[in-house]
Amino acid sequence: MQRIMDLKQKQVPPVGFVIALQKNDHPNFARAVCMHGGLYKSICQNKTNPSVGWALCILGGRPVAECDLPKKASVGFGLCMASGRDVTDCNYVQNATTGYGLCMASGRSFHECSAPSQPSLAFAYCMARSDDVSKCLSLNQ
């Protein structure tokens, strides 16, 4: 129960930050994101062709084995993992959209976040701030 409360307290990253991550998804940028935490320098340097999603996962303090599960971790996967969610839920959706990752990071359930086939940023933003799931689904058009 405490973990759920902790998740609900987490702030969702600003949409502008997430868009910047999506537009800079190449190995050098991913390595820079990974090394931003300072503690993970050797892990970040040893990874061949890291993705931004992988870097966010590592930066979130998750084990390398979990972050390595997808072949190329999406930003959505990384955001989900960095928020402390269960690895099964984060990895269940192949190539998870950023919207899915942000929705999961806001503490919503796996079923709610995976309701649309491609969760958008607008959907995720709505889900982080509203209990009206049907309203949020209408924004995902």
For each residue, the residues with C-beta under 8 A, 3 or more apart:
1: 4 5
2: 5 6
3: 6 7 84
4: 1 7 8 107
5: 1 2 8 9
6: 2 3 9 10 84
7: 3 4 10 83 84 85 105 107
8: 4 5 106 107
9: 5 6
10: 6 7 83 84 105 106 107
11:
12: 102 105 106 124 125 128
13: 17 18 79 102 105
14: 17 18
15: 18 19 121 125
16: 19 20
17: 13 14 20 21
18: 13 14 15 21 22 75 79 98 102 121
19: 15 16 22 23 121
20: 16 17 23 24
21: 17 18 24 25 33 52 56 75 98
22: 18 19 25 52 75 98
23: 19 20
24: 20 21 29 52
25: 21 22 29 30 51 52 75
26: 29 30
27: 30 31 49 50
28: 31 32
29: 24 25 26 32 33 52
30: 25 26 27 33 34 50 51 52 54 55
31: 27 28 34 35 44 45 47 50 55
32: 28 29 35 36
33: 21 29 30 36 52 55 56 59
34: 30 31 37 40 43 44 47 50 54 55 58 59
35: 31 32 38 40 41 44 45
36: 32 33 59
37: 34 40 58 59
38: 35 41
39:
40: 34 35 37 43 44 58 59
41: 35 38 44 45
42: 45 46
43: 34 40 46 47 58 64
44: 31 34 35 40 41 47 50 55 58
45: 31 35 41 42
46: 42 43
47: 31 34 43 44 50 54
48:
49: 27
50: 27 30 31 34 44 47 54 55
51: 25 30 54 55 72 73 74 78
52: 21 22 24 25 29 30 33 55 56 75 78
53: 56 57 70 72 73 74 75 76 77 78 79
54: 30 34 47 50 51 57 58 67 68 72 73 78
55: 30 31 33 34 44 50 51 52 58 59 78
56: 21 33 52 53 59 60 73 75 78 79 81 82
57: 53 54 60 62 66 67 73 77 78 81 82
58: 34 37 40 43 44 54 55 61 62 64 67
59: 33 34 36 37 40 55 56 82
60: 56 57 78 81 82 83 84
61: 58 82
62: 57 58 66 67 81 82 87
63: 66 67
64: 43 58 67 68
65: 68 69
66: 57 62 63 69 81 87
67: 54 57 58 62 63 64 73 78 81
68: 54 64 65
69: 65 66 73 87 91
70: 53 73 74 77 91 94 95
71:
72: 51 53 54
73: 51 53 54 56 57 67 69 70 77 78 81
74: 51 53 70 77 78 95 96 97 98 101
75: 18 21 22 25 52 53 56 78 79 98 101
76: 53 79 80 93 95 96 97 98 99 100 101 102 104
77: 53 57 70 73 74 80 81 90 91 96 101
78: 51 52 53 54 55 56 57 60 67 73 74 75 81 82 101
79: 13 18 53 56 75 76 82 83 98 101 102 104 105
80: 76 77 83 85 89 90 96 100 101 104 105
81: 56 57 60 62 66 67 73 77 78 84 85 87 90
82: 56 57 59 60 61 62 78 79 105
83: 7 10 60 79 80 101 104 105 107
84: 3 6 7 10 60 81
85: 7 80 81 89 90 104 105
86: 89 90
87: 62 66 69 81 90 91
88: 91 92
89: 80 85 86 92 104 110
90: 77 80 81 85 86 87 96 101 104
91: 69 70 77 87 88
92: 88 89 110 114
93: 76 96 97 100 114
94: 70
95: 70 74 76
96: 74 76 77 80 90 93 100 101
97: 74 76 93 100 101 118 119 120
98: 18 21 22 74 75 76 79 101 102 121 124
99: 76 102 103 116 118 119 120 121 122 123 124 140
100: 76 80 93 96 97 103 104 113 114 119 124
101: 74 75 76 77 78 79 80 83 90 96 97 98 104 105 124
102: 12 13 18 76 79 98 99 105 106 121 124 125 128
103: 99 100 106 108 112 113 119 123 124 127 128
104: 76 79 80 83 85 89 90 100 101 108 110 113
105: 7 10 12 13 79 80 82 83 85 101 102
106: 8 10 12 102 103 124 127 128
107: 4 7 8 10 83
108: 103 104 112 113 127 128
109: 112 113
110: 89 92 104 113 114
111: 114 115
112: 103 108 109 115 127 133
113: 100 103 104 108 109 110 119 124 127
114: 92 93 100 110 111 119
115: 111 112 119 133 137
116: 99 119 120 123 137 140
117:
118: 97 99 140
119: 97 99 100 103 113 114 115 116 123 124 140
120: 97 99 116 123 124 139 140
121: 15 18 19 98 99 102 124 125
122: 99 125 126 139 140
123: 99 103 116 119 120 126 127 136 137 139 140
124: 12 98 99 100 101 102 103 106 113 119 120 121 127 128
125: 12 15 102 121 122 128 129
126: 122 123 129 130 132 135 136 139
127: 103 106 108 112 113 123 124 130 133 136
128: 12 102 103 106 108 124 125
129: 125 126
130: 126 127 135 136
131:
132: 126 135 136
133: 112 115 127 136 137
134: 137 138
135: 126 130 132 138 139
136: 123 126 127 130 132 133 139 140
137: 115 116 123 133 134 140
138: 134 135 141
139: 120 122 123 126 135 136
140: 99 116 118 119 120 122 123 136 137
141: 138
